[in-house]
Amino acid sequence: MPKRGVVATGALLALLLAGCTGQSEVVDDRPLVVTTFTVIADMVEQVGGDRVRVESITRVGAEIHGYEPTPGDLRRAQGADLIIDNGLGLEAWFEQFLANLDVPRVVASEGVEPVLIAGTMAPNPHAWMSPVAAEQYIETIRAALTDLDPEGGPEFAGNADAYTGELRALAAELTAAIEVVPATSRVLVTCEGAFSYLARDLGLDEQYIWPVNAEQQSTPQRLADTIRLVRERQVPAVFCESTVSADPMLQVAESTGARYAGELYVDSLSEPDGPVPSYLDLLRYDLALIVDGLTS
């Protein structure tokens, strides 16, 4: 073999041996917290800081209600120290998923006073869409992380206090922003009834084509009711959620003359370079879109 070939082979062998001995591996021994979707993952990251690793089962843009977990999701969750779901019936798939795990579980919405889905006794699961209700999420997460890592308790408490302050400032910001919307136009028309908590906070009437979970819950009657209300209230703009098809709402817009004002984010954050890389960004983005739609 030529000399330079021998040298190259030796260098390659050295690299392989280094890999085998793990010299280039970095071990992250921080507790792993797995959440069901990206919004809660962001909350956990804000409270946990650098003391925890956080992963979301569902990816950016995923529809959370009817998600179908993969074997990879299960393997990742099996290695977790804690798993956090929203609860309130949001993740229809989660109880079966959890049955295959031996991991402590915390329900992020624990302690939140639920808003019922209209005409039912079932809770609307989208409580995080209210910054007021989100304060309870943060307290639940703080307590769970402290149980997981008691030494980090003071850091978690400080992070939670700072984040709660941001939520309260944002709640005041949202309330002030909605004041520019004329009283007659304060109707939020969306595909899914995911905004009941936010509408309550802001004093908005709410109308939707299906109550929760999936487009398949839409019926001709619900569509007709939405068209009638938009006409009667002369609602200037209608919206849909980013993770579902906007086709039914486009039909409402065409039938009423209302403007389709765009997609609101609820169940998923965006990529880091997108419009809603964090939970607080999500609320601000949605409010700006709503106010612009109802005042234009």
Secondary structure, DSSP 4 states (H G I P E B T S, - for coil): --HHHHHHHHHHHHHHHHHHTTTT-----SPEEEESSHHHHHHHHHHHGGG-EEEESSPTT--STT----HHHHHHHHT-SEEEE--TT--TTHHHHHHT--S-EEETTTT--PPBPTTSSSBPS-GGGSHHHHHHHHHHHHHHHHHH-GGGHHHHHHHHHHHHHHHHHHHHHHHHHHTTS-GGG-EEEEEES--HHHHHHHT-EEEEEESSS-GGG--HHHHHHHHHHHHHHT--EEEEETTS--HHHHHHHHHH--EEEEEEP-S----TTSS-SSHHHHHHHHHHHHHHHHH-
